[in-house]
Amino acid sequence: MSLAFDDYGRPFIILREQGSKSRVRGTEAVKANILAAKTVARTLRSSLGPKGMDKMLQSPDGDVTITNDGATILEQMEVQHQIGKLLVELSKSQDHEIGDGTTGVVVLAGSLLEQAESLLDMGIHPLRIAEGYEMACKVATAHLDSIATKWDFSPEEVEPLVQTCMTTLSSKVVGRLKRQMAEICVKAVLAVADLPRRDVNLDLIKVEGKVGGAMEDTRLVEGIVIDKDFSHPQMPKELKDVKIAILTCPFEAPKPKTKHKVDIDTVEKFESLRHAEQQYFIDMVQKCKDAGAGLIICQWGFEDEANHLLMHHNLPAIRWVGGVEIELLAMATGARIVPRFEELSPDKLGFAKCVREVGYGTTKERSIIIEGCPNLSAVTIWVRGGNRMVLDEVRRSLHDALCVARNLVRDNSIVYGGGSAEIACSLAVEAAADKVVGVEQYAMRAFADALEAVPLALAENSGLPSIESLTAVKARQLAESNPHLGIDCNDAGTNDMREQNVFETLIGKRQQMFLATQVCKMILKIDDIIQPSQYD
């Protein structure tokens, strides 16, 4: 550090460390990263399983969120450490591709890194640990395929889908209504599924909600729900076999785009201007009537004069409909989105069998339900809840169940839950490690021990003696060669998950192991952390 002066004689300090960087290298860097990952994983560990605890998170704005969804917890935790952010992205990847298992994948990754730390203390190189983890992951996923069961279903027999969705919902706020919610999700998925192609477009399933009522009032609407009402209270509340015009141009008078202004100094001039504006609105309404439209859905608002004329000409209208809903309505009804009134024609109209406005009890809140759309079976799950926190958590829970049902349509292979799949894979990896020559066998055994972290957490969160429960189930799996034995989290009196109807999708479990292994490999390969110094 030295003192210098500028052109005006004002002193300033030169810090010679200005260009330096703080730097952590080698095993110290790997252990620092592992510590950060373990901290994040331990935060989520208590939320795993059907009896996992919820987390309360408060945003900078003061909004409170109560949830046990791993992706939501990590997203709102605002993790600052770089490796912590990597686990946040890991959870997001699981949520985006599978939809469920966001907590389990982080717990597994944290356990893998915790086991790797003891291997580093033994002097094993991080790359050899990563290679051993990769070998163990291949053995585990291959064993998952061997113990998986095909879960046949059909549009007439949907009970297998319902049972799997109930497993997903058992740990959520809606656990007491898991049967009702699971049936709603299955019906929604099958309504939009292309079963011959084994494909489901979840964009066609809207999950909307309104505060008020009870969770039991949640229902499936065979159509699209718009959280709006008709623009005029005297418009009819129900329309049958109606042709729909979708507009992105407002019912407003044209506004000059110049800086000129119009001075009105007599009553005659004012009347002339009013008549011109009224005629402009009449022309707009007449163009809609000439095209054959029976309902106008507009992205923008109406002026009072235009709204009165629409009601007077018996042309119901809905205004301020969002862009996403506009596109979904256009796909469902077969309508073309019209940007100008001059382009409106009969071939650009859509069709719906029923459009009706519904109210909620004694409140003034209204919604529009559009049913009987010809082109595709868009559906809406209409959620009710006592307050905003409950409503948001129900929507998150339903999203997980919808994703699980979609995954079963794509691949109907399942494995059994309760940690049974992890225990079976752990035993398989241990047996495979005995045949491996080299230090990778230590990493494979560490992988097998890390897999046991999931059933351990399940037992611990259920109030059971964790180590005793795990060792008992593990011994029975070895003795009976039954990969369906897991932790009895629901106190059903049996450890056989097949008898308890506790299922998980095969692709979800495979993705968990694969993503956790890849992230661990990435973290183990980081041996140099370069960060800006405090003077930068």
N, C-alpha and C positions, 0 to 999 in steps of 0.2 A: 504494500500500500504506500502511495506517495501523494504529496500535495502539489497541485499545479494551479495556475491562474489563467483566466481567459483574457480576451482582448480588453475587457473593461476593468481588469484587476480583481474580478470576483474569484475567490478560491473554490476549487472543487477537488474531490478525492478520486484518484485512479486506483481501482482494485486490480491487482495483477492476476487474481484468480478468476477474472471475468470470463475467460474462455475455457475454464476447466469444467469437467463434468464429474459428477459422482458416479462411481463404477463399482459393481460387485461381480466377482468372477468365480468360475469353477463350482465346486460342490456347495459353497456358501450361497451362490445365486440360486441353485436348484432347490436348496432347503428353504430359502426365503420364499420362493414361489409355492413350494408345497405347503408351507405354513399358511399362506394366504388362502389357498384352495381349501385346506382343512377347516379354516375358520368359517368360510361360506357354507361348506357342506354340513358342519355341525349345527349351523343355524336352521337348516331345513330338516335335519334328521328327526326332530321331534314332531314334524308334520306328516310323517310317512305312515300310511296304513289307514284302515277304517276308523281307528280311534285316535288318529293323530291330532295334535293340538293345532289351534288356529293362531295366526299372527295378526296383530293389530299394527297397521302402518299409517302414519300421518304424513300427508304431503306438505310441501312448503306453504300451500294455500290454506292449510288447516283441514282439508278433507280427510276423513278417516275411512280406511279400508280394512275389513276383517275377512281373512281368507286363509285357506291352507293349500291353495294352488301354487305350486313351486314357481312357475313362470311369472305369475303376478307378484309374488313376494320378491323375487330377485329383481324384477323390472322396477319396482318402487323403492327398493332399498338404496338406490343411488350409490352403488359400489364404486369406490375410487381406485382401488388397486387394479393394475393391469390384468393380473391373473384372475382376480375376482370377476372382472368384466368378461374374461374368457368363459368362465362358468355360467355367467348370465347368458352369453350367446349360445352356450351348450344347451341350456334349458329352453331358449327360444327355438333352437333347431328341432328339438324333440317336440315342442308344442306345434311348430309349423308343419312338420312332416307326419307326425302321429296324432298329436292332440292330447294324449294322456301320457303319464309316466314322467312328467317334468321334475317331480321331486326325487323319484327313484334314480334317475340318471345322474343327478348331482351328488346324491349320497354315494352311489357306486363309484363315481370319479374321485370323490374325496377319500373313500376307503382305499382305492387303488394307489393313490399318491401317499397315503399314510403307510401302507405296506412297503412302498418303494423307499421311504425314508430309512427304514431299518435295513434294507438291502444296501443302500448307500453307505451306511455306517459299517457294513461288513466289507466295504471296499470294492463292491461290484460297480462297473462302469454304467453310467445311465443308459448308454446305447444298448448294452446287453440286457438291461432290465426292460427297455422298450421292445426289443426283439422277443424276449420271453413273454411279455404281455400280448404281443401280436399272435404268437403261437397258441397261447392259452385261449385267446378270443376265438380263434378258428375252431379249436376243440369244443369250446362251450357252445358256439352257435350251431355246430354240426350236431351236438348232442340235443340241443333244443329241437332241431328238425326231427330227430329220432323219437323224441317223447311227445311231439305235438299230435293233436287229434283233430281230424276234420269235423267241423261243426256244421252239419248240413241244415239248411233252412230253405224255405220257399215263401212266396207271398201269402200262402194260406197257413203256413206253420212258421210263426215268427218267434216262438218261445225261446229258441237258442239265442237269438239276438237280444231279446228282452233280458234274459238271465245275464248276459255279458255286460250289458249297459247297467244293470243293477249293481254289479260288482264295482263299476266305476263310480257310481253315485253313492255308494255306501259310506264313503268318508266325507261327504259334502254336507252342506247345510240342509239339503233336501233329502237327507238319508231316511227320514221317516216317511217320505212320499216317493221312495225310489222306484217302486213298482209303477205308479202312475206316470212319473217323469220318464222312465225307461220306455214305456209303451208309446208315449208321445214322440220321443226321439226316433224310435224304430219306424213308426208310421210316417214321420216326416222324411226319413231317409229313403224308405221304399217308394214314397210318392214321387221322388225326383230321380230315383236310381235307374240306370240303364243296365238291367241284369244280364242281357246277352253279352254286352261288352264289359261287364263287371266294373262299372264306372259310376261315380256319384259326384255331381257338381254341387258342392255345399253353398255356392253363391246363390242358389235358388231357394235356400232355406234361410229365411230371415228370423232372427230372434229379437223380438221387440217387447217392450214392457211398459207398464204404467203403474206408478205408485198408488197403492190403495188395494183393498181386498186382501184375501189370504192366498198363500201359495197353492192351496187346493183349487183356486179359480183359474190356474194356468191351463190353457187349452190349445189345441191345434186348429188352425184355420186353413181350410182348403182353398187358399187364395192369397191375396196380398192385403196387408193391413197398413193403412196410411194414418198417421197420427194427426189428422186434420178433420175439419168438418166442411159442410157445404158453405159456400161464401155468403149465402143469404139465408136467414132463419126460416123464410117462407118457401124455400125450395123443397121439392118432394124428398122424403127421407129414404125411399127405396125405389130402385129402377130395375126393370126386367128387360132382358135381351136388348141391351143398349149398345149403340155404336159410340166409340170414344175417340175424341180428338186430343192429341197431346201437343201442347204448344210451348215453345220457349220464347215467345214474343208477348210483351205485356199488353193488357187492355188499358192503355194510356194514350193520351193525346200526344202527337209528336212535339218534341221540344227542339227549338232552334239551336244549332250548334255554333252560332256566331254570337258576338257581343252586342248585337243590336237589340233594341227593346221596342215594345209596342206601347204607345201612349193612348189610353182610352179616356176621352174627355166628355163623351155624351152617352146617354142611355142607349141610343140607337146603335152606336158602335159596340157597346157591351152585349146587347142582344144579338147582334150579328155574329160576334165571336162565340157566344154561347151556342147559337144555332149551328155554327160550323163545327164546333166540338161535338155537339150531340149527334150531328149527322155522321161524323167520323166514327163514333161509337156504334151507331146504327149499322153502318156499313160493315164494321167488324163482326157484329152479331149476325148480320144477314149472310155473310160469307160462311160462317160456321153452320147456319141453318141450311144454306144451299148445298153444302157438302154432305148433309145428312147426319150431322153429329147430334147425339142425344145427351152427351156429357162432355164438358170441357175440363181438361186437367192442364193447369198452367204452372210453369215454373216460377212465374213472377206474380205480382199483385194486380188488383183491379182498382180503378178509381170508383168512387161511389156512384157516379152516373152510369158507368159501364155495368157495375154490379146490379143496379136497379133495372137496367135494360135487359140483362140476361134473365133476371127473374120475371120481368114483364113478358118476355118472349118465350117463357117456359123452357129455358135452356139451363139446366143445373150446371154448376161449375165448382171446381175445387182449385184453390190457389195456394201459392207458396209450397209447392211440392218439390222436395230436394232432387238433386241431379241423379243420385244413385237410384232413388225410387222411380224417377222418370225412365231411366234405362231399363229397369226391371219390368216396369209396366209395359214398355214398348215391346220387350221380348215376349212377355206373357200374352198380351192381347193381340199382338200382330200389328200394332199401329206403327206408323212412321212419325218420328219427331219432326215437327214442322217449325221452322224458324221464322217464317213470315206468313201473314194471313193470305197473301196473294198465291202462295204455293199450296194452300189447303185444297184437297180434292177427295172424292169418295174413296179412292183406292188407298189413301193414307190413313184411313180410320181403322181403329181396332174394335174388338168385340168382347163383351163379357155378359154372361147370363144373368148376373145379379150384382148390383152395387147398392149397398145400404149403409146408413149411418146408425151407429149404436152408441148408447150412453152407458154410464157407469153409476148405478144407484141414483142417489139424489144429487150427485155433483153435476156441474155444467160441462165436464169434459166429454168430448166426443171423439170417435174414430170412424174412419171409412173402411169398410170391408168389400173387397172386389173379388168375386168368386166366379168360377166357370170360365176361366181363360182358356182359349182353344189351343194355343201353340205349345205351351209347356206347363208342367204341373208345379208351378211355384207355390210354396206353402209358407206359412208364418206361424211361429210358436209365440203365442201371446202370453207373456209372463205377468203375474201379479205378485205384489209383495207389500208388506206393511210400511217399509221405508226404503230409501235409496240403497243403503248398504245391503239389505237382504236381496233386493232386486238384482243388483249387480252380481252378487255371489251366485244366485240362481242361474243367471245367464252364463256365467263362467262354467258352472257345473254342467249345464245343458250342452255347452260347446264341447266339453270333453266327451260326453256320452254320444253326441252326434258323430264325432271323429272316430270313436270306437266302432259304432255301427257301420260307418263308411269303410273302415279298414276290414271289417268282416265281409262286407260285400266284395271288396277287392281280393281278399284272401281269407277264406273261411277256416284257416288253421288256428287252433288255440292251444295254449298251455295253461296249466292250473296255477292259481295264485297262492297267496299266503306264504310266499318265499319258497314254495316247493320246487319251482324251476331253478332258482338260484342254488338250492342245496344239491339238487341232482347234477347241475353243471359243475358245482364245486367238487363233487365226488369224481366226476368224469375227468376233470382237469388234473386232480391229484393222481389218478391212475395213469394218465398220459404222461405226467411229469416223471414218473419212475422209469420211463423208457427213453428219456431224453438224456443225451450225453453232453455235458457242458454246464456252464453256470446259468444257462437259461432255465434249467429245471428249478432253481431257486425262485426265479421270477414267476414261473408257472404256479408254484406252490403259494407264492404270495398272492397271485391272482385268485386262486381257489379260496384263500382266507378272506380276501376282500369281498368275494361274492357272499360270504356269510354275514356281511354287515347288514344286508337287507333284512333277512329273517331275524337277526338280533334286534334291529331297530323296531321291527313289527312287534316282537314279543315285549320289548321294553315299553313301547307306547301303549300297549294293551294292559299294562300292569302285571305282566307275567314275569317270573324269574327268567331272564333272557338266556343265560348260558345253559341252565338246566333244560329249558324248553328246546333250545337248538340241538344240544347233544342228544336228547331223547329222540327227536325227529330224525336226526342224521343216522343214529343207530338203527332205527326202524327202517329207514330207506335202504340201508345196506343189508339188513337181515331179510327184508321182505321183497327187495327189488321193486319197490313201488314208488315211482317218481312223483306221485300225486299227493304225498304226505307233506303237510306244511304246518305253519303255526296257527293254532286255533285262536285267532283274534276275536272271533264273535262268540266265544264261550258256548259253542254248539255241542261240545262233548265228544267231538271226533276231529282227528287231524287230517282226515281224507278230504281234500279240497273238492274232489269230484262229488262226494256226498253233500258238501256244503254249497255246491253250485257257485264256486268262486273261480272265475276264468279271467284270462288275459289274452290279448291277441298275440299271435306269434311274431308278426312283423314289428309290433311295438316293443316286445322284449328283445328281439334281435337288434333293433335299432338302439335300444338303451345300451347294450353291451358294446356295440360297435362304436357309437359316439363317445362313450366314456373312455374306451381304450385309445381312440385317436387323440382325444384331448390330453390324456395322460402322456402319450408319446410326445406330443407337441411341447408340453411343459417340461418333460425330462430332458429334452434336447436344448433347452435354453440354458446356457452356461455363462452368459455375459449380459448384465443389465446396465445400460448406460442411460442416465437420467440427467436433465439439466441441473446445474448447481444452483444454490440459493441466490447467486448474484445475477443469473441470467434473466 
